[in-house]
């Protein structure tokens, strides 16, 4: 199963401060697993989009079956808004995958404070 953990600042301030994806769907053989491919495309694509569209390089760690990133604090409000919008859109895409393949994808949210 792929477990996606979204960490938000607090219940009042729902800014995303980090996310982590771990595990394998085991829906099909490695290299043929459309669920793993979809989750990877959405998450890695979001990290790339944040760098390209918001001009912010996210510190990300990645290896087979694992991706984790922390969102750095930014002074510039426009950058923060763009980053949060892209991250929220990532969640919508991941929820779409989970809606179709819930047996293989678990999304959970937690609060830092």
N, C-alpha and C positions, 0 to 999 in steps of 0.2 A: 504494500500500500504506500502511496505517496502522502506524506503528511506536510501540510503547509501551515506554518505558524506566522500570523501577522501580529506584530506587537505595536500597540497604540500607546500614545503618551499617557492618557487617562480617560476615564469615562466622560469627563467634561471636555477635554481637549483631545479629540479623536485623531490627531495627526499620527500618521504611520511613522514609527521611528526605526523599525527593522522588520525584516522578513526572513524566513528560512524555509527551504524546501528540502525534504529528505526522503529517501526510500525509492523504491521502484514499484510500478504498478503491477508488474508480472501479468499483464493482460495478454501479452504475446512474447515470443522469443526476443532477446535483445536485438536491436536494429530493426525490428518489425513492430514494436510496441507503439501504437498511435497515441496512447494516453501519455506515456513518458515523453514522446516527441512533442505533443501539444503543450504540456506543462513546461517543458524546456524552452520551446519557442516563445511562449508567452513571457516567462520570467527573464530569460536572457535578452529577449527583445525589449523588455521594459527597461532593464539596466542600460542597454545600448541607447534607447530612446531618451532616457534621462540625460545621458552624457551628450547626445547630439542636440536635443531640443531645449534642454534647460541649462546646458553648459556646466553641469555638475558631475564630477567623476565620483561614482559611488564606490566606496571600498567594498569589494565583493570577494568572497572565497568560494571556489568552485572545484568540485571533483566529481567523479562518477556517483550519481544519485544524491548529490548534495550541493546546495547553493545557499549562501547566507550573505546578507548585506545589511549594513547599518546606514541610516540616513544621517549625514552630518548636519549640524545646526548651521543655518545660513543667515546672514544679516539681511540679505536682500529679499524683500517680500515677494517680488515677482518670481524669483527662482523657487522659493518655498511653495508658492501656489502651483507652479508648473510641475514640480516634483510630486506634490500630493495628488494632483489630478492624474498624472501618469500612473502613480501607484494605485489609486482607487480604480482606474481603468483596468489595471492588471488583475485586481481582485474580481472585478465583474467578469473578465474573461475566464479566470480560474473557476469561479462559481458556475459558469456555463458548462465547463468541462465536468465539474463535480455533479451537476444536475443530470447529466447523461451517464456518467460513470461513477456514481457515488460509492460503489463497492470498492473502487480502486483509489479514490482521492478523498482525503479528509482535510477540511479547512477549519482552523481554530484561531480565535482571536484572544489576545491577552493584553493586560494593561501593565505598563511599566511602573506607574505610581499607584 
